Amino acid sequence: MTEPLMRVEGLRKTFKTSRWPAPPLRTVAIDDVSLEVHAGEAVGIAGESGSGKSTLISAMCGLVSPDAGRVLLHGKELHHKGRFDRRAWQQLQLVFQDPYTSLNPSMTIEENVAEPVRWWKGASRKEAIATAREMLDLVGLGSGMIARRPGQLSGGQRQRVSIARALATEPELVFLDESVSALDVSIQAQILELLLRLREERNLTYVLVSHDISVLRLVCDRVVVMQRGRVVEERPSAELTVEGVTEDYTRQLLEAVPTITPAVLH
């Protein structure tokens, strides 16, 4: 077995909410979580709202500092004395659930995609614009779209811009946090098909978060199931069936959502 691209070891995170004059409320978001992500694979993280899955990937990509445990990229620890190795952000990108709030509404979509190329890769404006146009074309948004602003696009088009922006810096690992959950079913299918195609064409590594386990089963090689901040089951996607899982919680997730079949994607 090759060294994983990213390894998470014993990660813990507790949030404290002030309730003055009452004692503060402590919420355990992730509790002793360990997992591995290998280059070229897609790993899904499933669970209901509040299960800790979004906090977990926030810690993995440096948006949240864990209380304990380690996150390693190529064997190098990313969190050190409460600080995240910012150089790692050149290899990591995150696609958020709401594409409108993650894009600058005053910029054109071309400028939105070009901006991180200039910041992270030190490219000239001309080089960054060329990369942005290439990425927008890659996700199916042609030259007629580049001068538009995010508010002039549909939800599915904005999410395509977010994906193009994430890929523009050539990251090693892309996190997608509920990136299709707010979209209509037909648009979800288009975005999922896009993710599958881009992964094959560019040998991408994904970590996808969703409460919809059927989406993860379709896109991912392996799915990690979380409940109350802990990993309760981890299985290859092919084994994620009502009959094939061992945990009642995983079985409930499978039974609770409509199934998206591969036929929807064609």
Protein Blocks (a to p, Z undefined) as FASTA:
>chain_A
ZZdfbdcehiacdddddfbfbdcddddfbghiacdddehiacddeddehilmmmmmmmmn
opaccfbdcddeehiafbgghiacfklmmmpccddfblmlmpcfkbcfklmmmmmmmmmn
opafklmmmmmmmmmmmnopafklmmpcfklpcfklmmmmmmmmmmmnopabdcdehklm
mpcfklmmmmmmmmmmmmmmnopacddddfblklmmmmpmbdcddeehiafbdcdfklmc
fklpmbfklmmmmmmpccddfklmZZ
